[in-house]
Amino acid sequence: MAQAKARPARQHYRAAAGLIAAWLLAGAPPALHAQQRAAAPEYMHAPAAGKPAPAAAPRTSGPPNVILILADDIGVEGFNTYGGEYYTPNIDRLAREGVRFANAHAMPLCSPSRTRLMTGLENHRNYEAFGYLAPGQVTFGNVMKSAGYATGIVGKWQLMGNGFDGRVGITPEQAGFDESYLWQLKALDAKGSRYWGPTRATNGRNRINEEGFGPDFDSHYALDFISRHKGEPFFLYYPMVLVHDPFVPTPDSMTAQDAKTRFAGMVAYMDKLVGKLMDRLREEGLDQNTVVIFSGDNGTNRAITSTRDGYQIRGGKGLPTVNGTHVPMIVWAPGKVPQGQTRQGLFDFADVLPTIADIGGARVPANIDGVDQMPVVMGQKPAARDWIFEHYAPVWQFEPARYVFDAHYKLYGDGRFVAIDQAAGTETEIARTQGEAARRKLVLQKVLAGMNDGPLDPQRFPWCVRQPSLDPAKPAVVAGCKNGPQGSE
């Protein structure tokens, strides 16, 4: 699909005025020129503390900046604002000063979530393999760049291929990002560590650092990007490497020993880095003209059990259950969106692209599956969708499944109909339906029957190609093998 042609800032912003009238232009923003976007420095050592370098005066009017922060492997039970047990004051502040969605859902695993998030498309339409997004896909990076935004990405990529099936995926540049600072850029390169002694690629150039904590390097780049681009509209995608395993001590939790304690320290450090970003926005005078969206890419690692509102919630990463998909979704923009409000309407990861496009006055690609959630954010209507459908075939360790659900009920492709308890994080099968349950089942049955999404890909072990299968009746890529590397998620 061809990218939308760039439009003048005043014109492209006016297209969104009906839904975000709070951002009426006081004047057109400065024109964007490629030569003004100097390549970011390559960070070879741990970042030093200090004030940001002088840059252009901050914009206080015109199209708002947009920052999307995506935490890695953490569901709603990880946050105080959702009733969780961990120390997250900065993310709680985002919710207290913005809008929180109570029923937001990702896919159960990182790669399926990221392709859905970035393209606004349901997985059966463009998901082919784990760790892969095909070149030529239109992402929110392309969309925002076409609307005149400076675009940057920092954190985790993992979309150029998994190294086992021969596919070579999209680059950050093809995905619309002017600048990139990434872990796990290329599947066949040594990916190294996401944490201590980190490996990072600056605009495609890979470097293995002998010292330092990777999330600090990422944070430094993100803050530098904000300062360098404060004079023009920018879109920063910040897919953090925290809090994915291995569970390690952070600079603030060096004495942590067991997995749960280390995980708690990693959650606190993630929150601290979010706080640093918020501080930088305020220091640069950008907090009144920036939208920050915070979410997580899938449920928490299953090795971690957390307390949420008195319930013991075991992480559901990889599983097509409520604990595998239920993630935070917070929209923060002081003075622009309502303050301290919770929305009960469903929010699908595919909705992020059209929502960001609305904020930036960008043209939305045709025929996407996501819907614009800004009317819900602004309180203009209670919900933007009635159900969420997921075709979950990760081609990576986990059993595939297809299902459709709302806030209370879920219908699986194999016929199982369950009641969802969002608070307890449980699904209870309903043998006989009546009343509201029966009515909702009929609605969900019609959705499932009309999807025409095709069969689920049964492959789970791409590293087992040409190796003896554990089940002679099935291919090794389906049944597994004794030998071969185990892939990272």
Phi, psi and omega in degrees: 000132182289147177288151177291143179288138181298145178238157175304148187301316181298319183292313184290332179286324181300333181298335182259003190297331181296330183259336181229059184297342179296339181257055175287138183289135170268346180173157180293141179287167178301146177295149180263133179230138183302323183291344179279348184262077181295142179298139181290150179294152176275123184272107183266343183226168178303137183294141178269148178288155178154172181283151179296153179294149179302143180212187180297159178297143181292150175274131176249000177215174182092186182305133181289147169293154180229127176236124176249115179256127181237111176283153185255117175068059174206126178267190186297333184291355180274002190229135177306317185295342175255016179090008184279171189267350190270161185276105184224060186296327183285320177289325174299324178296319177304315181291321181295329182258003182221211183243131180247131175266127181277341185230061176260143184221133171261186166280167184285350186221157192298307184298312176302322179295317186290322177293322179294314181300313189283334186249346183072015183249143174295148190301327182292349182268337181210004179268121183246327184199159177295139178070025187216133167229126187294140172303146181098347176290144177267119181252174176294339173295314176299317183297314183286326176296319179295336179273004176099011181271144164286134188237139178214153176224137178220134179129235186257132177257283175055044180229003182265011177126159182261354177087357184248328188254003176086355180284141175242116189268190186291145174266161175302323179296316178296331180277004172098013183260123178293323184228148178213144175218103200223148167264145178055057179287305183246136184296325186269354173277156174296114185283336176062204187265141171275343185248255186285135185061057194284154170258130178218148176247119177264112182048044175094348181266116186276141175214134174260117180270138181279340183228169173096164181251119187310313179301330176292320177300314181298315180299317180301317180294317181299315180295321179295321178300315179301314183292320182290336184247018184293343180271003182216159177296133178226152173239118179245119174260122188236075176282095186296154175275337174287142012242032181303148174293159008289146180278113188238159170293144173260172175303339180261358183220048187293339181267359181298137186248299186277167186300316183294318180293320178294319178300315179300320177295324179291322177297315179297323181288322174303314180297321179300319180291326173297319177298321178297320179296317179296322177297320181295321177300317180293316180300325182272001180073026184253356187292339179268000179222036179223137174256125176248128176245129180239135178206185175229154190274342176187183180294169182289152176309138184290348177284350185249126172248130186234158176265128176225116180050038177089351179264147173270116185248114174275134180306145184242020182310133177088343184259142182279047182247174180299325179285346176274338187241339188284113186231161174290153173209109184234135178242120185238128176197092186305129179079356183248321178246159179303155185254130172067032181250151179245133177253133180269347181296148180295141176231117179264146178304330178295344182281347184296314182302306181294333178290315176297320179299320178299313181302318183269003181065033184264158179280128181275133176302148180290150170064031173278167181265341180285159178235152181288124180262001181299323176299328177286316177306315184281357179080017181281337173205156187285333183205152179253349179210158184256343183201165175232129176252139177225124173260099189255097177228080190289344183055045186194091171069320190264148178296134178285156178200155173233144187195160176225143185208162169238201183287344187237332186225153178221137176242120178272157180297336178275005176100349180294132178240123187232154171266134182261128171252100184297323183292313182277346182069039183235158173233127183241123183293139179252114183283316180235130183254147175205162178062226183298322179298318179294320180295315180293325178298319179297318179298314182291326176298318180295320178297312183297318181291333184266004185287323181051045184271357178080176183288155175283138176287120185279353185294140181227343187228074184297338179284356181264011178303132177065021174246157180299134182279147174290340177231107183303340181278351182231152175298152181299328181289346177260315185269340182099172182214163180284324185256172177107151181291149174266123185287153175272148176261000000 
